[in-house]
């Protein structure tokens, strides 16, 4: 097999897909589509199916227009369809962007711990990936970030808000400082907002900075807030020049006709779907309070997951939870675990299992430090 040398020993990306009663490991929305949304999806697919002998609209014009309407209605942001680009999940959006601006001799800068796919995007596009550490509380050290951008001059700087796996939100002043530093050498700044809809009230979105920053790219997904992980739809919002650059490298007809109409159907149900987000936000905050009340550490979260710990042997805790039918994620710093927010019943099962695991192992929890 004539595999590329840099891929030798690599394995495909993916969290464990294990059939257990409570799956809380990949930040999915636990609520399935409503009967009304399912009916609208079926109707839209039936119309599209009559023309499946034809290629889809390669520009996804209607979907992009619908995304513009959503951003205007729910984020109070005015953009035009030429500033929006949609693809198969925000993963493909990022991959396309780095195909357009990355490559040999160019670098991407991220802030660890952060999303584990970033180095793979870079590997696939022959782009160097570099990181700077976050603060101990997982916030961004703005002075350190600005200094790193000015010194390393990355083609893309990645800011993740809320950050995965920590859930940490980024203040707009921090994003603006990094944007200014990157603009000095013509670099782009991507603010990955995959979990933006889950942010706490009063927390800003980087979308507010678009008008004054031509080097800003905001990426989002419909997998989380819209409960559309199975549909694979993500998008970016940026200056039209950036969108046009991505259009150069996208594969022909990359977004199927079915995917486009299914996404538009969900956007028409935004009120209903965002009400579920409110429910998950309440459950998330209750989970943080519960963990802290029992002596665990729990990071402040503006996402639909909580990073918790700290464990001397996190794999043993992970396995103990799995043995009890609860699947969480070994992600982030070595002593932490991440739990996605599920239904009230699922979170009850998680709490019960966690207490059983720690009690069985003879673990003492004190001031956030968990020791055998």
C-alpha positions as CSV (number, residue, x, y, z in Angstrom):
1,X,0.0,0.0,0.0
2,X,1.7,3.2,-1.2
3,X,0.5,5.3,1.8
4,X,1.9,8.8,2.3
5,X,4.8,8.7,4.7
6,X,3.2,11.2,7.1
7,X,0.2,8.9,7.4
8,X,2.1,5.8,8.5
9,X,0.8,4.7,11.9
10,X,-2.1,7.1,11.9
11,X,-5.6,5.8,12.6
12,X,-9.0,7.2,11.5
13,X,-10.5,9.9,13.8
14,X,-13.5,8.9,15.8
15,X,-15.0,8.6,19.3
16,X,-16.1,5.1,20.4
17,X,-19.5,4.2,19.0
18,X,-20.7,1.7,21.6
19,X,-24.3,0.6,22.0
20,X,-25.1,1.5,25.6
21,X,-28.2,2.8,27.3
22,X,-26.8,6.3,27.9
23,X,-24.5,7.8,25.2
24,X,-23.0,11.1,26.4
25,X,-19.7,11.1,24.6
26,X,-20.0,13.1,21.3
27,X,-22.0,16.2,22.3
28,X,-25.1,15.2,20.4
29,X,-28.5,16.8,21.1
30,X,-30.5,14.1,22.9
31,X,-33.8,15.1,21.5
32,X,-34.9,13.6,18.2
33,X,-36.8,15.6,15.6
34,X,-40.4,16.3,16.4
35,X,-43.3,14.7,14.4
36,X,-43.9,18.1,12.7
37,X,-40.3,18.5,11.7
38,X,-40.1,14.9,10.5
39,X,-43.2,15.5,8.3
40,X,-41.7,18.7,6.8
41,X,-38.4,16.8,6.1
42,X,-40.3,14.0,4.4
43,X,-42.3,16.5,2.3
44,X,-39.1,18.4,1.3
45,X,-37.3,15.2,0.4
46,X,-40.2,13.9,-1.7
47,X,-40.0,17.1,-3.8
48,X,-36.2,16.8,-4.1
49,X,-36.4,13.1,-4.9
50,X,-38.4,13.8,-8.1
51,X,-35.2,15.5,-9.5
52,X,-32.5,13.2,-8.2
53,X,-31.5,12.4,-11.8
54,X,-30.1,16.0,-11.9
55,X,-27.2,17.4,-10.0
56,X,-27.9,19.6,-7.0
57,X,-27.5,23.4,-6.9
58,X,-23.7,23.4,-6.4
59,X,-23.9,26.9,-4.7
60,X,-26.7,25.7,-2.3
61,X,-28.3,29.1,-2.9
62,X,-31.6,28.5,-1.1
63,X,-29.9,27.0,2.0
64,X,-27.5,29.9,2.1
65,X,-30.4,32.4,1.9
66,X,-32.2,30.5,4.7
67,X,-29.0,30.7,6.9
68,X,-28.9,34.4,6.3
69,X,-32.5,34.6,7.5
70,X,-31.7,32.6,10.6
71,X,-28.7,34.7,11.6
72,X,-30.7,37.9,11.1
73,X,-33.6,36.6,13.2
74,X,-31.7,34.9,16.0
75,X,-28.3,36.6,16.1
76,X,-29.4,40.1,14.9
77,X,-26.6,40.0,12.3
78,X,-27.0,41.3,8.8
79,X,-25.1,39.4,6.1
80,X,-25.9,38.5,2.5
81,X,-25.8,35.0,1.0
82,X,-22.4,35.8,-0.6
83,X,-20.9,35.8,2.9
84,X,-22.2,32.4,3.8
85,X,-20.9,29.0,2.7
86,X,-22.4,25.6,3.6
87,X,-20.8,22.1,3.5
88,X,-21.0,18.7,5.1
89,X,-20.5,19.7,8.7
90,X,-18.2,22.4,10.0
91,X,-15.5,19.7,9.6
92,X,-15.7,20.0,5.8
93,X,-15.9,23.8,6.1
94,X,-12.6,23.9,7.9
95,X,-11.1,21.4,5.6
96,X,-12.1,23.5,2.5
97,X,-10.7,26.6,4.1
98,X,-7.3,25.1,4.8
99,X,-7.2,23.7,1.3
100,X,-7.7,27.3,0.1
101,X,-5.2,29.1,2.3
102,X,-3.0,26.4,4.0
103,X,-0.3,24.3,2.5
104,X,3.5,23.7,2.7
105,X,5.4,26.5,4.4
106,X,2.3,27.8,6.1
107,X,1.1,27.3,9.7
108,X,-2.1,27.3,11.8
109,X,-2.0,28.4,15.4
110,X,-4.4,27.0,18.1
111,X,-4.7,27.2,21.8
112,X,-4.5,23.9,23.8
113,X,-6.4,22.1,25.0
114,X,-8.8,22.4,22.1
115,X,-10.6,20.4,19.4
116,X,-8.7,17.3,18.4
117,X,-9.5,17.5,14.7
118,X,-7.5,20.7,14.1
119,X,-4.2,19.0,13.7
120,X,-5.8,16.5,11.3
121,X,-7.1,19.3,9.1
122,X,-3.6,20.6,9.0
123,X,-2.0,17.2,8.3
124,X,-4.4,16.6,5.4
125,X,-3.6,20.0,3.8
126,X,0.2,19.8,4.5
127,X,0.0,22.8,6.9
128,X,2.0,23.0,10.0
129,X,0.0,23.0,13.2
130,X,1.3,24.8,16.3
131,X,-0.3,25.5,19.7
132,X,0.0,27.8,22.7
133,X,-1.2,26.7,26.1
134,X,-4.3,28.2,27.7
135,X,-4.4,29.3,31.2
136,X,-5.0,26.8,34.0
137,X,-8.7,27.7,34.1
138,X,-8.8,27.1,30.3
139,X,-9.3,30.8,29.4
140,X,-7.2,32.4,26.7
141,X,-4.2,34.4,27.8
142,X,-4.7,37.3,25.4
143,X,-1.3,38.8,25.7
144,X,0.4,35.4,25.1
145,X,-1.9,34.8,22.2
146,X,-1.2,38.1,20.6
147,X,2.5,37.7,21.1
148,X,2.4,34.2,19.5
149,X,0.4,35.5,16.4
150,X,2.9,38.3,15.9
151,X,5.9,36.1,16.3
152,X,4.7,33.0,14.3
153,X,2.6,34.8,11.7
154,X,0.2,31.9,11.1
155,X,-2.0,31.9,8.0
156,X,-4.9,30.9,10.2
157,X,-5.4,31.4,14.0
158,X,-8.0,29.2,15.5
159,X,-10.1,30.5,18.3
160,X,-12.8,28.2,19.6
161,X,-15.8,29.7,21.4
162,X,-17.2,27.8,23.3
163,X,-14.0,25.8,23.3
164,X,-14.1,22.0,22.9
165,X,-13.5,20.1,25.2
166,X,-13.5,22.8,28.0
167,X,-16.7,24.7,27.1
168,X,-14.9,28.0,27.7
169,X,-16.4,31.1,25.9
170,X,-14.2,33.8,24.5
171,X,-14.9,37.5,25.2
172,X,-15.2,39.7,22.0
173,X,-12.3,41.9,23.2
174,X,-10.0,38.9,23.2
175,X,-11.1,37.9,19.7
176,X,-10.6,41.5,18.5
177,X,-7.0,41.7,19.9
178,X,-6.1,38.5,18.0
179,X,-7.8,39.8,14.9
180,X,-5.7,43.0,15.0
181,X,-2.5,41.0,15.5
182,X,-3.3,38.7,12.6
183,X,-4.3,41.6,10.3
184,X,-0.7,43.0,10.5
185,X,0.6,40.1,8.4
186,X,-2.6,39.3,6.4
187,X,-3.6,36.2,8.5
188,X,-7.1,34.9,9.0
189,X,-8.8,34.3,12.3
190,X,-11.3,31.5,12.5
191,X,-13.7,31.6,15.5
192,X,-15.2,28.1,15.7
193,X,-18.7,28.5,17.1
194,X,-20.0,25.0,16.8
195,X,-21.7,25.3,20.2
196,X,-22.6,29.0,20.1
197,X,-26.3,28.5,20.5
198,X,-25.7,27.0,24.0
199,X,-23.8,30.0,25.3
200,X,-25.2,31.7,28.4
201,X,-27.3,34.9,28.0
202,X,-25.2,37.9,27.5
203,X,-22.3,36.0,26.0
204,X,-21.4,37.6,22.7
205,X,-20.8,35.9,19.3
206,X,-17.9,36.8,17.0
207,X,-20.5,37.4,14.3
208,X,-20.8,40.9,15.8
209,X,-17.2,41.6,14.7
210,X,-17.7,40.7,11.0
211,X,-18.4,44.2,9.7
212,X,-15.1,45.6,11.0
213,X,-12.8,42.6,10.3
214,X,-12.3,41.4,6.8
215,X,-10.0,38.6,8.1
216,X,-12.6,37.0,10.4
217,X,-14.2,33.7,9.6
218,X,-17.0,32.3,11.9
219,X,-17.8,28.7,11.6
220,X,-20.9,26.9,12.9
221,X,-22.8,23.6,12.7
222,X,-26.3,22.4,12.7
223,X,-25.3,19.1,14.4
224,X,-25.6,20.4,17.9
225,X,-28.3,23.0,18.5
226,X,-30.4,21.8,15.6
227,X,-30.1,18.1,16.6
228,X,-28.9,17.4,13.1
229,X,-25.8,15.4,13.7
230,X,-27.0,12.8,11.2
231,X,-27.6,15.3,8.5
232,X,-24.0,16.7,8.4
233,X,-24.5,20.4,7.8
234,X,-22.1,23.2,8.7
235,X,-21.4,26.7,7.5
236,X,-19.1,29.6,7.7
237,X,-19.7,33.4,7.6
238,X,-17.0,35.7,6.3
239,X,-16.1,38.3,3.8
240,X,-17.2,37.4,0.3
241,X,-13.5,37.1,-0.8
242,X,-13.0,34.3,1.7
243,X,-16.1,32.5,0.6
244,X,-15.1,32.8,-3.1
245,X,-11.7,31.3,-2.2
246,X,-13.3,28.3,-0.6
247,X,-15.6,27.9,-3.6
248,X,-12.4,27.3,-5.7
249,X,-11.4,24.2,-3.8
250,X,-14.8,22.7,-3.0
251,X,-15.6,19.4,-4.8
252,X,-18.3,19.6,-7.5
253,X,-21.8,19.3,-6.1
254,X,-20.4,18.7,-2.6
255,X,-23.7,19.2,-0.8
256,X,-26.5,16.9,-1.9
257,X,-29.9,18.1,-2.9
258,X,-31.4,16.0,0.0
259,X,-29.0,17.6,2.5
260,X,-29.8,21.1,1.3
261,X,-33.6,20.7,1.7
262,X,-33.4,18.9,5.0
263,X,-31.3,21.7,6.4
264,X,-33.7,24.3,5.2
265,X,-36.6,22.4,6.8
266,X,-34.8,22.5,10.2
267,X,-34.1,26.2,9.9
268,X,-37.9,26.7,9.5
269,X,-38.3,25.0,12.9
270,X,-35.7,27.2,14.7
271,X,-38.1,28.4,17.4
272,X,-38.9,24.8,18.4
273,X,-35.3,23.6,18.2
274,X,-33.8,26.4,20.2
275,X,-36.4,25.8,22.9
276,X,-34.6,22.4,23.4
277,X,-31.4,24.3,23.6
278,X,-32.8,26.3,26.6
279,X,-33.6,23.0,28.3
280,X,-30.1,21.6,27.8
281,X,-28.6,24.8,29.0
282,X,-30.5,24.5,32.3
283,X,-29.5,20.9,32.6
284,X,-25.8,21.8,31.9
285,X,-25.7,24.4,34.7
286,X,-27.4,22.0,37.1
287,X,-24.8,19.3,36.2
288,X,-21.9,21.7,36.9
289,X,-23.5,22.6,40.3
290,X,-24.0,19.0,41.2
291,X,-20.4,18.0,40.4
292,X,-19.0,20.8,42.4
293,X,-21.3,20.2,45.3
294,X,-19.8,16.7,45.5
295,X,-16.2,17.8,45.4
296,X,-15.4,17.3,41.7
297,X,-13.9,20.0,39.5
298,X,-16.1,21.2,36.7
299,X,-15.1,23.7,34.1
300,X,-17.4,26.7,33.5
301,X,-19.3,25.7,30.3
302,X,-21.1,27.7,27.6
303,X,-21.5,24.5,25.5
304,X,-23.7,21.4,25.7
305,X,-21.1,19.4,27.7
306,X,-19.1,19.7,30.9
307,X,-15.4,18.9,31.5
308,X,-15.0,17.3,34.9
309,X,-12.3,15.7,37.1
310,X,-9.6,15.6,38.3
311,X,-8.8,11.9,38.3
312,X,-5.5,10.1,38.9
313,X,-6.7,7.4,36.5
314,X,-9.4,8.8,34.3
315,X,-9.6,5.6,32.2
316,X,-10.6,3.6,35.2
317,X,-13.4,6.0,35.9
318,X,-14.4,6.0,32.2
319,X,-14.5,2.2,32.2
320,X,-16.5,2.1,35.4
321,X,-19.1,4.4,33.9
322,X,-19.2,2.3,30.7
323,X,-19.6,-0.9,32.8
324,X,-22.8,0.8,34.2
325,X,-24.1,1.6,30.8
326,X,-22.9,5.3,30.6
327,X,-20.5,6.3,27.9
328,X,-18.6,9.6,28.3
329,X,-15.5,10.9,26.6
330,X,-11.8,10.7,27.5
331,X,-10.9,14.1,26.1
332,X,-8.8,17.1,27.0
333,X,-6.2,17.2,29.8
334,X,-5.1,13.8,31.1
335,X,-7.0,14.0,34.4
336,X,-10.3,15.1,33.0
337,X,-13.4,13.5,31.4
338,X,-16.1,15.2,29.3
339,X,-19.8,14.4,29.6
340,X,-22.3,15.6,27.0
341,X,-25.6,16.9,28.4
342,X,-28.5,14.6,27.8
343,X,-32.0,14.4,29.0
344,X,-32.8,14.7,32.7
345,X,-33.1,10.9,32.9
346,X,-29.8,10.4,31.1
347,X,-28.1,12.8,33.4
348,X,-29.6,11.1,36.4
349,X,-28.1,7.8,35.2
350,X,-24.7,9.5,34.8
351,X,-24.8,10.9,38.3
352,X,-25.8,7.6,39.9
353,X,-23.1,5.8,38.0
354,X,-20.4,8.3,38.8
355,X,-21.2,8.1,42.5
356,X,-21.1,4.2,42.4
357,X,-17.8,4.2,40.5
358,X,-16.0,6.5,42.9
359,X,-17.5,4.7,46.0
360,X,-16.5,1.3,44.7
361,X,-13.0,2.4,43.9
362,X,-12.6,3.9,47.4
363,X,-12.0,7.3,45.9
364,X,-11.9,10.4,48.1
365,X,-13.1,13.6,46.5
366,X,-11.7,16.8,48.1
367,X,-11.6,20.3,46.6
368,X,-11.8,19.0,43.1
369,X,-8.9,16.5,43.5
370,X,-9.9,12.9,43.2
371,X,-7.6,10.4,44.8
372,X,-7.7,6.7,45.5
